[in-house]
Amino acid sequence: MLIWIALLVLALVLFGVGFFTMPIVWIAAAVLLAVAVFGGGRSRRSSRR
């Protein structure tokens, strides 16, 4: 339980700092995650597993 709370707090802190300092990095990360989930997820699952 404490681990999940710590991860949530850390994520909020990193998101807050990153959002006010370098929002472009978070936008790029979101795009990469979207591409990895929608694009890479299908090809990797079909080819390897």
N, C-alpha and C positions, 0 to 999 in steps of 0.2 A: 504493500500500500504506500509506504513512504517513498519507495523508488518511483512509482508512477507520479506521485505528487511532485517530487523533485524534478522529474523529467518535464512535467507540465510547466512548472515555474521556470525552468531553464529555457524551455521552448518559448515561453512568453517573453522572457528577458531578451533572448536572442532575436526574436521577432520584433520587439520594440526597438532595440538598438539598430538592427538592420533596416527596419522600416524608415527610421528617421535619418539614418546615415546613408545607406545604399539600397534604396527600394528597387533599383534595376536588378540587383543580384537576386532578390526574392522573386521578381517577375520572371527572370531567366530560369530560376530553379523551378518555379511552378510550371513553366512551359516544358522544361526538360522532364519533369515528373509526368506531365500529361502525355508527352510523346512516348515516354518509356512505358506507361500503363496501356495506352491505347494502341500504339504502334508496335513497340518492342515486345510487349506482353504476348500478343497473338502469335507473332513469328517465332519467338523463343519457345513458347509452350507447344506449338505444332511441330517444331523441328526436333527439339531435345526431349521434352517430356510430352 
